[in-house]
Amino acid sequence: MNSELIGSLPHASSMLLLDRLISSNDCSVVVEATIKNDYPFSNGGAGSWIGLELMAQSAAVMSRLSNSEKSAKPSLGFLLGSRSFIAHVPEFTPGQKVTIEVQIDLESLAHPTISASGTIKDDSGRLICEGTLTLLEPNDDALYLPK
């Protein structure tokens, strides 16, 4: 994983799915990942549903980059759901490099939940997954962590 992404997500190392930040601005991020076949939540495969987590982690990186001056540690974020998630293939290929592009709906930033849309493409530019996510970044992490 690229040093730019280390510390951006509060995940255990086995759950960090992203490898490299390619670009970012105020409302979008482009990240690269290499698909693995040993994700802790898979059974030796990489079903296309993993695309939801790839997009959610990419949105978290974007949030962290835009809020980097607020805290030295990453805050919690939750994937609440997805609308119109479309997987154009049944599964990813282990070892496959993919590019994840996520854009945040800036108007949703004024609300408790954030809307983000994303795409995942392979290295030839072929669309693998696309969808819209609903995310929550709570104001107080302590409300969601065990004591």
C-alpha positions in Angstrom: 0.0 0.0 0.0 1.2 3.5 -0.8 2.3 5.6 2.1 -0.3 8.2 1.1 -3.0 5.7 2.1 -1.4 4.3 5.2 -3.4 5.7 8.1 -6.2 7.0 5.9 -8.5 4.1 6.8 -9.2 2.7 10.3 -9.2 -0.9 8.9 -7.0 -3.8 10.0 -4.3 -4.4 7.4 -6.0 -7.5 6.0 -9.1 -5.4 5.2 -7.2 -2.6 3.4 -8.1 -3.2 -0.2 -6.6 -0.2 -1.9 -3.0 0.1 -3.1 -2.3 3.6 -4.5 -3.8 7.0 -4.7 -3.7 8.2 -8.3 -5.4 11.6 -8.0 -7.9 13.6 -5.9 -9.7 16.9 -5.8 -12.4 18.4 -3.6 -15.2 16.1 -4.8 -13.5 13.0 -6.4 -10.7 10.5 -6.0 -9.1 8.0 -8.2 -7.5 5.0 -6.5 -5.8 1.8 -7.8 -6.1 -1.7 -6.3 -4.9 -5.2 -7.1 -7.5 -7.8 -6.5 -6.6 -10.6 -4.1 -8.2 -14.0 -3.7 -7.7 -14.2 0.1 -9.9 -11.4 1.4 -11.0 -12.2 4.9 -14.7 -12.0 3.9 -14.4 -14.2 0.7 -14.3 -17.9 0.2 -11.2 -18.1 -2.0 -12.7 -15.9 -4.7 -13.3 -12.3 -5.5 -17.0 -11.8 -6.3 -17.9 -8.6 -7.9 -19.7 -7.5 -4.7 -16.3 -6.6 -3.4 -16.7 -3.6 -5.6 -18.9 -2.1 -3.0 -16.1 -2.1 -0.4 -13.6 -0.9 -3.0 -15.8 2.2 -3.7 -16.5 2.7 0.0 -12.8 2.7 1.0 -12.1 5.0 -1.9 -14.7 7.5 -0.6 -13.2 7.2 2.9 -9.8 8.1 1.4 -11.3 11.2 -0.2 -13.0 12.2 3.0 -9.7 11.7 4.9 -7.8 13.8 2.4 -10.3 16.6 2.6 -10.4 16.5 6.4 -6.7 15.9 7.1 -6.2 19.0 9.1 -9.0 18.1 11.6 -7.5 15.0 13.2 -4.3 12.9 13.1 -6.3 9.7 13.1 -8.9 8.5 10.6 -12.5 8.6 11.6 -15.1 5.9 11.3 -17.3 5.6 8.3 -20.1 3.3 7.5 -21.4 2.0 4.2 -25.2 2.2 4.8 -26.3 0.9 1.5 -26.2 1.1 -2.3 -28.6 2.1 -5.0 -28.3 0.9 -8.5 -25.1 -1.1 -8.0 -24.4 -2.9 -11.3 -21.7 -5.6 -11.6 -20.9 -6.2 -15.3 -18.9 -9.3 -14.5 -19.7 -12.0 -11.9 -16.2 -11.8 -10.2 -12.9 -10.1 -10.3 -9.7 -11.9 -11.4 -7.1 -12.4 -8.7 -4.1 -10.3 -9.6 -6.2 -7.9 -11.7 -5.4 -4.2 -11.3 -8.5 -2.0 -11.2 -9.0 1.7 -11.0 -11.7 3.0 -8.7 -13.2 6.5 -9.3 -15.5 7.9 -6.7 -17.3 11.3 -6.7 -19.1 12.7 -3.7 -22.4 14.6 -4.2 -21.3 17.9 -2.6 -24.9 18.8 -1.7 -25.1 15.7 0.4 -22.3 16.9 2.6 -24.7 19.1 4.5 -26.7 16.0 5.6 -26.0 13.2 8.0 -25.5 10.7 5.2 -23.3 11.3 2.2 -24.1 10.1 -1.4 -21.2 9.0 -3.6 -21.2 7.5 -7.1 -18.4 5.3 -8.3 -17.0 3.2 -11.1 -14.5 0.4 -11.2 -12.6 -0.3 -14.4 -9.9 -2.8 -15.4 -6.5 -1.7 -16.8 -8.0 -1.6 -20.3 -10.7 0.8 -19.3 -13.5 -1.8 -19.4 -16.3 -1.0 -16.8 -16.5 -3.7 -14.2 -18.9 -2.2 -11.6 -20.8 1.0 -11.1 -23.2 2.3 -8.5 -24.2 4.9 -5.9 -23.4 4.5 -2.3 -24.9 6.0 0.9 -22.3 6.6 3.6 -22.3 7.8 7.1 -19.3 9.5 8.8 -20.4 10.1 12.4 -19.4 13.2 14.3 -18.4 11.2 17.4 -16.6 7.9 16.9 -17.0 7.0 20.5 -20.7 6.4 20.1 -19.9 3.5 17.8 -16.9 1.9 19.5 -17.0 -0.5 22.4 -15.9 0.9 25.7 
